[in-house]
Amino acid sequence: MLALQLRSDKNLAVVSESIEVVAMHGWAFDARFWLPWIRATEETGWRWSCGERGYGQLEPKEPAWDSPEVADARRVVICHSLGLHLLAPSVLERATDVVLLASFGRFLPLGRRGQRLRAALDRMLALLDNEANARGMITTFLANAASPLSLQLLPMDPQEMKFKLCCLRSDLELLRGCEGLPSGFPHTARVLIVEPGLDKIVDPEARRALVEELPAAEAISFSEAGHALLRENVVARVAEWLTRG
């Protein structure tokens, strides 16, 4: 349903120049998160390399740029949430453009608000001790990510996934320790920050801190969208931004 909605948009600009995309999903998601994006841009000639952490049944995959001979390519990194912190610095530093979807530098705000969120993350980590507890927790997490829309609109079904708990745990610990932009962040790249107005995962203070860390970045907001950015045609807006670069 979501893919059809995005693919039916005829206003996607066709970008004449060569564009490579390295995409990285966030915690508890997988590479299928990008299927609507790939389908919506199939006529633009974008070349996608989608990272996969391997939390479930998909095999892990490190995304990479094409061979160095493509010197004039626009190299666009598109990350959702924790995805920015999951890319290798050697990949991230070569980007000419960066699109951050529902993302952050520091995940835990300072002060009491951050302490409460840290305690919530500790409870999530404790639930990763066994498959049954993990499945219930991840289902709740993904439902909150999809909100205000239905969990069924996400391309992954937690009830059908065989989870790799060690990988989920290590990346949740990574998320808890995120205190700024990751190593290799390309500070000379153009940056677009995409903010969902109804995000139940990333704290508003973390979103504000990201904007402050990247004062030259452009920002667009989807006031009725949640963390997974399912409501609005984000792909078309991102494509439009790239054509203005």
Residue frames as qw, qx, qy, qz and C-alpha x, y, z in Angstrom:
[[0.000, 0.884, 0.468, 0.000, 0.00, 0.00, 0.00],
 [0.278, -0.828, 0.106, 0.475, 2.72, 2.44, 0.94],
 [0.435, -0.190, 0.593, 0.650, 4.83, 1.53, -2.07],
 [0.273, 0.581, 0.666, 0.380, 1.88, 2.07, -4.39],
 [0.092, -0.938, -0.273, 0.193, 1.17, 5.43, -2.84],
 [0.326, -0.689, 0.317, 0.565, 4.74, 6.59, -3.36],
 [0.425, 0.010, 0.703, 0.570, 5.11, 5.09, -6.83],
 [0.255, 0.715, 0.628, 0.169, 1.92, 6.78, -8.06],
 [0.110, -0.860, -0.047, 0.496, 3.40, 10.25, -7.50],
 [0.694, 0.543, 0.280, 0.381, 4.17, 11.63, -10.98],
 [0.029, 0.990, -0.061, 0.123, 5.90, 14.74, -9.68],
 [0.756, -0.454, 0.265, 0.390, 9.24, 13.09, -8.91],
 [0.267, 0.866, -0.316, -0.280, 11.87, 15.05, -10.76],
 [0.948, 0.208, 0.031, 0.241, 14.10, 13.05, -13.09],
 [0.343, -0.827, 0.324, 0.305, 17.67, 13.82, -12.10],
 [0.737, 0.646, -0.194, -0.042, 19.86, 13.85, -15.20],
 [0.152, 0.691, -0.677, 0.204, 23.20, 13.52, -13.44],
 [0.673, 0.012, -0.734, 0.094, 24.55, 10.33, -11.94],
 [0.462, -0.577, 0.324, -0.591, 23.32, 9.76, -8.39],
 [0.542, 0.020, -0.820, 0.183, 24.53, 7.01, -6.10],
 [0.570, -0.590, 0.086, -0.566, 22.64, 6.37, -2.88],
 [0.389, 0.066, -0.846, 0.358, 23.96, 4.63, 0.20],
 [0.567, -0.497, -0.116, -0.646, 21.05, 4.00, 2.56],
 [0.291, 0.091, -0.855, 0.419, 21.06, 2.72, 6.14],
 [0.549, -0.565, -0.481, -0.385, 18.01, 1.71, 8.15],
 [0.253, -0.609, 0.431, -0.616, 17.60, 2.27, 11.88],
 [0.128, -0.205, 0.901, -0.360, 17.36, 0.01, 14.92],
 [0.488, 0.216, 0.771, -0.347, 14.91, -2.94, 14.64],
 [0.647, 0.625, -0.011, -0.437, 14.23, -2.15, 10.96],
 [0.696, -0.101, 0.580, 0.412, 15.85, -3.83, 7.97],
 [0.175, -0.214, 0.487, 0.829, 16.77, -3.00, 4.39],
 [0.100, 0.525, 0.789, 0.303, 13.17, -3.49, 3.23],
 [0.076, -0.733, -0.326, 0.593, 12.51, -0.06, 4.74],
 [0.044, -0.504, 0.351, 0.788, 13.93, 1.36, 1.47],
 [0.349, 0.287, 0.835, 0.315, 11.74, -0.63, -0.96],
 [0.232, 0.851, 0.453, -0.130, 9.21, 2.22, -1.40],
 [0.098, -0.824, 0.251, 0.498, 12.10, 4.62, -2.05],
 [0.324, -0.228, 0.769, 0.502, 13.69, 2.34, -4.64],
 [0.330, 0.514, 0.771, 0.179, 10.37, 1.80, -6.43],
 [0.112, 0.911, 0.288, -0.273, 9.54, 5.50, -6.39],
 [0.050, -0.821, 0.366, 0.434, 12.92, 6.43, -7.91],
 [0.745, 0.023, 0.613, 0.261, 13.31, 3.59, -10.40],
 [0.557, 0.717, 0.327, 0.263, 12.85, 5.93, -13.38],
 [0.080, -0.983, 0.147, 0.073, 15.38, 8.51, -12.13],
 [0.723, 0.509, -0.387, 0.261, 18.44, 6.32, -12.60],
 [0.371, -0.724, 0.479, -0.329, 19.46, 6.43, -8.94],
 [0.710, 0.185, -0.672, 0.101, 21.75, 3.54, -7.98],
 [0.632, -0.635, 0.147, -0.419, 21.07, 2.17, -4.50],
 [0.539, 0.175, -0.763, 0.311, 23.31, 0.35, -2.05],
 [0.606, -0.598, -0.039, -0.524, 21.28, -0.48, 1.05],
 [0.087, 0.397, -0.815, 0.414, 22.95, -1.55, 4.25],
 [0.801, -0.324, -0.372, -0.340, 21.55, -4.41, 6.30],
 [0.245, -0.610, 0.617, -0.433, 22.36, -4.99, 9.97],
 [0.525, 0.068, -0.846, -0.072, 20.91, -8.49, 10.03],
 [0.372, -0.237, 0.537, -0.719, 18.61, -8.12, 13.05],
 [0.810, 0.122, 0.338, -0.464, 16.21, -10.69, 11.56],
 [0.874, 0.144, 0.455, 0.090, 16.25, -13.14, 8.69],
 [0.563, 0.815, -0.089, 0.105, 18.12, -10.94, 6.19],
 [0.836, -0.054, -0.081, 0.540, 21.87, -11.38, 5.91],
 [0.273, -0.811, 0.013, 0.518, 24.10, -8.50, 7.09],
 [0.633, 0.511, 0.271, 0.515, 25.47, -6.29, 4.32],
 [0.310, -0.573, -0.012, 0.759, 27.80, -3.30, 4.42],
 [0.485, 0.836, 0.255, -0.035, 26.75, -0.63, 1.90],
 [0.542, -0.325, 0.327, 0.703, 29.41, 0.75, -0.41],
 [0.318, 0.739, -0.122, -0.581, 29.90, 3.29, -3.18],
 [0.864, 0.498, 0.061, 0.034, 30.44, 2.27, -6.79],
 [0.801, 0.013, 0.070, 0.595, 33.96, 1.95, -8.12],
 [0.281, -0.647, -0.034, 0.708, 36.09, 5.12, -7.90],
 [0.318, 0.146, 0.554, 0.756, 35.96, 5.60, -11.68],
 [0.047, -0.767, -0.556, -0.317, 32.57, 7.30, -11.29],
 [0.402, -0.094, -0.282, 0.866, 34.25, 10.49, -10.17],
 [0.131, -0.197, -0.125, -0.964, 31.46, 12.92, -11.12],
 [0.422, -0.466, -0.754, -0.191, 28.67, 11.07, -9.31],
 [0.396, -0.550, 0.221, -0.701, 26.60, 12.68, -6.60],
 [0.463, -0.032, -0.853, 0.238, 27.08, 10.43, -3.60],
 [0.473, -0.472, -0.005, -0.744, 24.00, 10.69, -1.41],
 [0.201, -0.034, -0.898, 0.390, 23.77, 9.15, 2.05],
 [0.552, -0.404, -0.193, -0.704, 20.20, 8.63, 3.28],
 [0.266, 0.041, -0.864, 0.424, 19.89, 7.45, 6.88],
 [0.563, -0.567, -0.339, -0.497, 16.91, 6.72, 9.07],
 [0.717, -0.676, 0.006, -0.168, 17.26, 7.23, 12.83],
 [0.676, -0.579, 0.404, 0.210, 20.25, 5.27, 14.19],
 [0.848, 0.429, 0.205, 0.233, 21.35, 4.52, 10.61],
 [0.223, 0.920, -0.239, 0.214, 23.64, 7.56, 10.60],
 [0.387, -0.701, 0.577, -0.160, 25.70, 5.94, 13.37],
 [0.883, -0.031, 0.468, -0.013, 25.81, 2.53, 11.67],
 [0.708, 0.696, -0.064, 0.099, 27.71, 3.60, 8.54],
 [0.795, -0.143, 0.026, 0.590, 31.46, 3.08, 8.27],
 [0.140, -0.809, 0.043, 0.569, 33.37, 6.40, 8.44],
 [0.305, -0.230, 0.639, 0.668, 35.07, 5.53, 5.13],
 [0.159, 0.527, 0.753, 0.361, 31.64, 5.45, 3.45],
 [0.098, -0.868, -0.428, 0.230, 30.15, 8.43, 5.24],
 [0.303, -0.650, 0.146, 0.682, 33.09, 10.77, 4.62],
 [0.269, -0.003, 0.642, 0.718, 32.77, 10.46, 0.82],
 [0.182, 0.701, 0.689, -0.020, 29.17, 11.70, 0.67],
 [0.165, 0.227, 0.200, 0.939, 28.41, 14.87, -1.26],
 [0.475, -0.373, -0.125, -0.788, 24.87, 15.06, 0.15],
 [0.139, -0.062, -0.908, 0.391, 23.37, 13.70, 3.40],
 [0.523, -0.385, -0.293, -0.702, 19.68, 13.19, 4.12],
 [0.078, 0.071, -0.839, 0.534, 18.82, 12.52, 7.77],
 [0.539, -0.377, -0.497, -0.566, 15.38, 11.05, 8.43],
 [0.739, -0.610, -0.117, -0.262, 14.14, 11.23, 12.03],
 [0.773, 0.199, -0.389, 0.460, 17.77, 11.28, 13.10],
 [0.494, -0.868, 0.037, -0.023, 19.95, 12.60, 15.90],
 [0.389, 0.612, -0.583, 0.365, 23.53, 13.19, 17.01],
 [0.068, -0.170, 0.794, -0.579, 23.08, 12.74, 20.77],
 [0.414, -0.354, -0.761, -0.352, 20.16, 10.39, 21.46],
 [0.469, -0.597, -0.588, 0.280, 19.80, 11.01, 25.21],
 [0.001, 0.855, 0.019, 0.518, 19.17, 14.64, 26.19],
 [0.299, 0.241, -0.600, 0.702, 21.05, 16.04, 29.14],
 [0.346, -0.247, 0.342, -0.838, 19.38, 16.26, 32.55],
 [0.522, 0.020, 0.714, -0.466, 16.37, 14.42, 33.98],
 [0.766, 0.443, -0.026, -0.465, 14.74, 13.86, 30.61],
 [0.506, 0.526, -0.681, -0.060, 17.82, 11.97, 29.46],
 [0.171, -0.275, 0.867, -0.380, 17.91, 9.97, 32.68],
 [0.705, 0.193, 0.443, -0.518, 14.34, 8.80, 32.14],
 [0.756, 0.524, -0.265, -0.288, 15.10, 7.77, 28.56],
 [0.221, 0.506, -0.823, 0.131, 18.25, 5.95, 29.71],
 [0.444, -0.094, 0.771, -0.446, 16.17, 3.96, 32.19],
 [0.793, 0.386, 0.156, -0.446, 13.73, 3.09, 29.37],
 [0.582, 0.579, -0.560, -0.111, 16.63, 1.86, 27.21],
 [0.091, -0.376, 0.872, -0.300, 17.92, -0.24, 30.12],
 [0.674, 0.123, 0.558, -0.468, 14.49, -1.89, 30.35],
 [0.766, 0.536, -0.170, -0.311, 14.58, -2.59, 26.61],
 [0.298, 0.566, -0.766, 0.065, 18.03, -4.15, 26.94],
 [0.385, -0.196, 0.809, -0.399, 16.79, -6.40, 29.75],
 [0.777, 0.312, 0.321, -0.443, 13.98, -7.65, 27.49],
 [0.600, 0.600, -0.482, -0.217, 16.51, -8.78, 24.89],
 [0.319, -0.440, 0.822, -0.167, 17.46, -11.70, 27.13],
 [0.421, 0.137, 0.896, 0.031, 15.01, -14.05, 25.44],
 [0.069, 0.182, 0.687, 0.700, 13.09, -14.33, 22.17],
 [0.133, -0.672, -0.722, -0.097, 9.57, -14.02, 23.58],
 [0.245, -0.765, -0.254, 0.539, 10.27, -10.86, 25.57],
 [0.241, -0.303, 0.388, 0.836, 12.24, -9.36, 22.67],
 [0.079, 0.372, 0.748, 0.544, 9.44, -9.98, 20.19],
 [0.157, -0.801, -0.571, 0.085, 6.88, -8.20, 22.35],
 [0.294, -0.693, -0.015, 0.658, 9.19, -5.25, 22.99],
 [0.224, -0.149, 0.539, 0.798, 10.17, -4.87, 19.33],
 [0.040, 0.571, 0.745, 0.344, 6.54, -5.10, 18.22],
 [0.191, -0.858, -0.372, 0.300, 5.72, -2.24, 20.59],
 [0.322, -0.513, 0.250, 0.755, 8.74, -0.26, 19.37],
 [0.181, 0.108, 0.671, 0.711, 7.79, -0.67, 15.69],
 [0.040, -0.732, -0.671, -0.111, 4.15, 0.19, 16.44],
 [0.233, -0.820, -0.149, 0.501, 5.34, 3.42, 18.06],
 [0.301, -0.299, 0.471, 0.774, 7.60, 4.06, 15.07],
 [0.108, 0.369, 0.748, 0.541, 4.69, 3.61, 12.64],
 [0.081, -0.750, -0.575, 0.316, 2.28, 5.69, 14.75],
 [0.515, 0.134, 0.436, -0.726, 0.00, 7.49, 14.02],
 [0.705, 0.268, -0.434, -0.492, -0.46, 4.94, 11.22],
 [0.957, -0.178, 0.095, -0.208, -0.69, 1.17, 11.44],
 [0.493, -0.515, 0.678, 0.178, 2.19, -1.19, 12.14],
 [0.765, 0.297, 0.565, 0.089, 0.99, -3.18, 9.10],
 [0.460, 0.886, -0.026, -0.050, 2.25, -0.42, 6.79],
 [0.232, -0.733, 0.619, 0.162, 5.85, -1.27, 7.69],
 [0.716, 0.414, -0.502, -0.253, 7.52, -3.75, 5.32],
 [0.326, 0.230, -0.876, 0.271, 8.72, -5.94, 8.20],
 [0.735, -0.453, -0.238, -0.445, 6.47, -8.05, 10.45],
 [0.119, -0.571, 0.710, -0.395, 8.02, -8.68, 13.88],
 [0.821, -0.120, 0.406, -0.383, 5.77, -11.70, 14.38],
 [0.931, 0.365, -0.006, -0.008, 7.45, -13.45, 11.43],
 [0.327, 0.783, -0.477, 0.230, 11.05, -12.49, 12.20],
 [0.897, -0.250, -0.225, 0.286, 13.73, -14.67, 13.76],
 [0.074, -0.975, 0.153, -0.141, 15.69, -12.12, 15.77],
 [0.719, 0.212, -0.381, 0.542, 19.46, -12.02, 16.27],
 [0.465, -0.849, -0.250, 0.016, 19.36, -10.76, 19.84],
 [0.662, -0.370, 0.042, 0.651, 23.10, -10.14, 20.15],
 [0.326, 0.298, 0.322, 0.838, 23.08, -7.71, 17.23],
 [0.242, -0.784, -0.392, -0.416, 19.97, -5.93, 18.51],
 [0.629, -0.703, -0.189, 0.274, 21.60, -5.61, 21.92],
 [0.596, -0.174, 0.120, 0.775, 24.94, -4.26, 20.67],
 [0.159, 0.441, 0.349, 0.811, 23.25, -1.63, 18.49],
 [0.392, -0.814, -0.367, -0.222, 20.88, -0.61, 21.29],
 [0.648, -0.561, -0.076, 0.509, 23.94, -0.08, 23.49],
 [0.429, 0.146, 0.273, 0.849, 25.47, 1.96, 20.66],
 [0.100, -0.710, -0.421, -0.556, 22.32, 4.09, 20.50],
 [0.559, -0.769, -0.280, 0.131, 22.45, 4.69, 24.25],
 [0.614, -0.441, 0.085, 0.649, 26.01, 5.98, 23.87],
 [0.415, 0.567, 0.342, 0.624, 25.46, 8.31, 20.89],
 [0.321, -0.707, -0.263, 0.573, 26.63, 11.74, 22.04],
 [0.084, 0.715, -0.212, -0.660, 27.20, 13.63, 18.77],
 [0.718, 0.586, -0.224, -0.302, 27.76, 13.26, 15.07],
 [0.951, -0.134, 0.225, 0.162, 29.64, 10.07, 14.17],
 [0.398, -0.525, 0.510, 0.553, 33.22, 9.84, 13.00],
 [0.351, 0.111, 0.724, 0.583, 33.57, 10.51, 9.29],
 [0.255, 0.788, 0.514, -0.222, 30.60, 12.86, 9.06],
 [0.496, 0.296, 0.327, 0.748, 31.21, 14.95, 5.89],
 [0.113, -0.686, -0.351, 0.627, 30.94, 18.53, 7.14],
 [0.005, 0.336, -0.374, -0.864, 31.40, 19.94, 3.62],
 [0.033, 0.308, 0.882, 0.355, 28.38, 18.00, 2.28],
 [0.414, -0.270, -0.150, -0.856, 24.94, 19.48, 1.75],
 [0.058, -0.128, -0.921, 0.363, 22.63, 18.24, 4.51],
 [0.486, -0.331, -0.316, -0.745, 18.87, 17.88, 4.65],
 [0.076, 0.006, 0.843, -0.533, 17.19, 17.15, 8.00],
 [0.474, -0.291, -0.574, -0.601, 13.73, 15.57, 7.69],
 [0.099, -0.092, 0.703, -0.698, 11.74, 15.91, 10.90],
 [0.354, -0.436, -0.767, -0.310, 8.50, 14.02, 11.71],
 [0.250, -0.496, 0.156, -0.817, 6.23, 16.11, 13.90],
 [0.818, -0.361, 0.051, -0.444, 4.71, 13.11, 15.70],
 [0.572, 0.369, -0.704, 0.200, 7.91, 11.17, 16.41],
 [0.786, -0.555, 0.004, -0.271, 7.46, 8.87, 19.42],
 [0.929, -0.023, -0.135, 0.344, 11.04, 7.56, 19.33],
 [0.519, 0.222, -0.135, 0.814, 13.45, 10.51, 19.07],
 [0.253, -0.695, -0.445, 0.504, 13.07, 13.11, 21.80],
 [0.265, 0.927, 0.210, 0.164, 12.35, 16.69, 20.63],
 [0.328, -0.875, 0.289, 0.208, 15.48, 17.88, 22.45],
 [0.655, -0.177, 0.596, 0.429, 17.59, 15.41, 20.45],
 [0.503, 0.648, 0.465, 0.332, 16.06, 16.73, 17.22],
 [0.003, -1.000, -0.009, -0.018, 16.80, 20.32, 18.23],
 [0.540, -0.648, 0.428, 0.324, 20.36, 19.40, 19.15],
 [0.685, 0.191, 0.550, 0.439, 20.90, 17.90, 15.70],
 [0.308, 0.873, 0.269, 0.263, 19.79, 21.14, 14.04],
 [0.272, -0.940, 0.191, 0.082, 22.15, 23.07, 16.30],
 [0.687, -0.348, 0.511, 0.383, 25.04, 20.73, 15.41],
 [0.464, 0.243, 0.610, 0.595, 24.40, 21.32, 11.70],
 [0.084, 0.657, 0.259, -0.703, 23.58, 25.03, 11.40],
 [0.144, 0.389, -0.500, -0.761, 24.07, 25.08, 7.61],
 [0.131, 0.197, 0.957, 0.169, 21.63, 22.21, 7.04],
 [0.442, -0.153, -0.281, -0.838, 18.23, 22.69, 5.47],
 [0.161, 0.109, 0.899, -0.394, 15.26, 21.21, 7.32],
 [0.481, -0.182, -0.437, -0.738, 11.78, 20.15, 6.31],
 [0.270, -0.034, 0.780, -0.564, 9.07, 19.03, 8.70],
 [0.426, -0.235, -0.728, -0.484, 6.14, 16.66, 8.19],
 [0.313, -0.336, 0.410, -0.788, 3.84, 17.69, 10.99],
 [0.840, -0.099, 0.104, -0.523, 1.50, 14.69, 10.79],
 [0.787, 0.304, -0.536, 0.011, 4.16, 12.00, 10.29],
 [0.803, -0.571, 0.166, -0.032, 5.60, 9.63, 12.86],
 [0.459, -0.634, 0.556, 0.279, 9.09, 8.23, 13.27],
 [0.617, 0.080, 0.707, 0.335, 8.87, 5.92, 10.24],
 [0.129, 0.459, -0.247, -0.844, 7.67, 8.84, 8.05],
 [0.283, 0.255, 0.901, 0.209, 4.86, 6.84, 6.46],
 [0.261, 0.715, 0.516, -0.393, 2.27, 9.57, 6.05],
 [0.244, 0.855, -0.092, -0.449, 3.85, 12.04, 3.63],
 [0.852, 0.483, 0.043, 0.198, 5.58, 11.70, 0.28],
 [0.478, -0.759, 0.282, 0.341, 9.05, 12.15, 1.70],
 [0.703, 0.051, 0.498, 0.505, 10.70, 10.65, -1.38],
 [0.372, 0.759, 0.355, 0.400, 9.41, 13.38, -3.69],
 [0.212, -0.977, 0.033, -0.012, 10.50, 16.14, -1.30],
 [0.645, -0.514, 0.410, 0.388, 13.97, 14.66, -0.98],
 [0.632, 0.321, 0.497, 0.500, 14.28, 14.27, -4.76],
 [0.163, 0.929, 0.224, 0.246, 13.21, 17.88, -5.19],
 [0.421, -0.864, 0.211, 0.178, 15.88, 19.00, -2.71],
 [0.711, -0.205, 0.481, 0.471, 18.55, 17.04, -4.57],
 [0.520, 0.607, 0.414, 0.436, 17.66, 18.67, -7.88],
 [0.030, -0.989, -0.047, -0.134, 18.33, 22.09, -6.34],
 [0.698, -0.578, 0.225, 0.357, 21.86, 21.12, -5.36]]
